[in-house]
């Protein structure tokens, strides 16, 4: 059986599949729809990250495909309904890089509050700009979290440890952590928050969630952070609000259109702005997170292919068959002597 792993998935995933006897093809970049259609025949398991789109057309071409692994949090890049119709399980890593994203966002909150982007740039230009103008502590400032799921709740806890007041808005019922306070509307959150950070999923209803109208509702001088999905934010409208001075800074890790491969040119209306941090979709890109994701998703894929477990699949009913136990008969023979099978002439149906 063959596995195709794209987009620099951590080597622990490749090692896990090879140990299980799979043939593994590793590619450093994403593939286009046409390239996937050409490559998928003969592939049993496809591993991707966020830059590869798996459409119904791609799935039609994958006649041998059994499962798709998204080695990331999001799964909106996969046509989940089409995969379910074909009996293909799709797995992701909903928890493995939570801490990495939270640490990035918390670091950006501090950096933007202290205007470190401007300070370091001036120093590199040879200018000694020792001034407290526009620089603030984060203590006692209000953090507004839009989307209070795995990342939002952990960020809430850490921000409180920094002395921040935390409010949040979520369309689902969520239990508040620590002293965080739920607000009744997004508009209320925007009016109160000194920092607004988004942690929503990629469902179509979230497209364009933040545009000119929502930015106008934010407090003058507030900071905006997006480490969720690029399509959630109108970056041109964000640029206008930075240039006008309505917002004092921003940190953006995700973009509506992202380069497909390492080193490809990057374009954004946010380039070149003071006190704006731009990062290349690295919220979950720490060695710790990527290794954990590699372990987690490859394990789920192997359990599905090996014994039909759909536990934590995002598109199929949850089925968790019991682990097979080697006790006697053919089962003992095949598990203790890998080269032996019920078809082997030298295989005895009793142990030994």
Secondary structure, 3 states (H helix, E strand, C coil): CEEEECCCCCHHHHHHHHHCCCEEEECCCCCCHHHHHHHHCCEEEEEECCCCCECHHHHHHCCCCCEEEECCCCCCCECHHHHHHCCCEEECCCCCCHHHHHHHHHHHHHHHHCCHHHHHHHHHCCCCCCCCCCCCCCCCCEEEEECCCHHHHHHHHHHHHCCCEEEEECCCCCCCCCCCEECCCHHHHHHHCCEEEECCCCCHHHCCCECHHHHHHCCCCEEEEECCCHHHECHHHHHHHHHCCCEEEEEECCCCCCCCCCCCCCCCCCCCCCCEEECCCCCCCCHHHHHHHHHHHHHHHHHHHHHCCCCCCCCCCCCCCCCCCCCCHHHHHHHHCCCCCCCCCCCCCCCC
